[in-house]
């Protein structure tokens, strides 16, 4: 939709993709820092409390963030990061996968690929490791692919200035606290932009009513693409019902 609208006016556009992964802009990086100080003994209590929080269909609400945060507490930062980015915890995936998928996996963990990738990462702190994973998986295999496909489908060229190799190499050489300083994300980027941009522009978060928009405008499209007959070949959909009932 965005590419189609943009193409009406221009043939080349700039994307901000890469800024969050290179300069530590996602809220998950703040959550990783807080998780380091979260008492493991309080996990069971916290999990019970967040399950009783009222559910909202707004995008990235407090109840969503609280449940996500608690769900990742028992795991290492590498696995926790993927749980926060995804929709299910490992034990839920085990229930969901069909026999065919389990046979294909041959007992391998879906996280094995992460640790294989980290063999090439010489970082010695948790933040640099999760940034590495986000750059090599979330950005490379998800965000960039999404933008490339949707823009090309509308004959729109999208360039990604944050991924200029000189900028990425510079950022990778910075100490972690120049990216996440306390709980301030993209610290050095914001400090640099402060001299050139209004403060409101620097602090503005992404805003879009994704959940409510999807339910109203894209429901029929999603149903055709991901109907139970197709999804059932890969997962056991009936295991999703208790989750949705509990979430309202």
Secondary structure, DSSP 8 states (H G I E B T S, - for coil): -HHHHHHTT-SEEE--TTHHHHHT-SHHHHHHHHHTTS-GGGHHHHHHHHTTS----SSS-HHHHHHHHHHHTTS-HHHHHHHHHSS--HHHHHHHB-HHHHHHHTT--TTHHHHHHGGG----SHHHHHHHHIIIIIIIIIIHHHHHHHHHTTT-EEE-GGG-HHHHHHHHTS-GGGTSBTTBTTHHHHHHHTTTS-HHHHH------HHHHHHHHSHHHHHHHS-HHHHTTTB-THHHHHHHHHH-
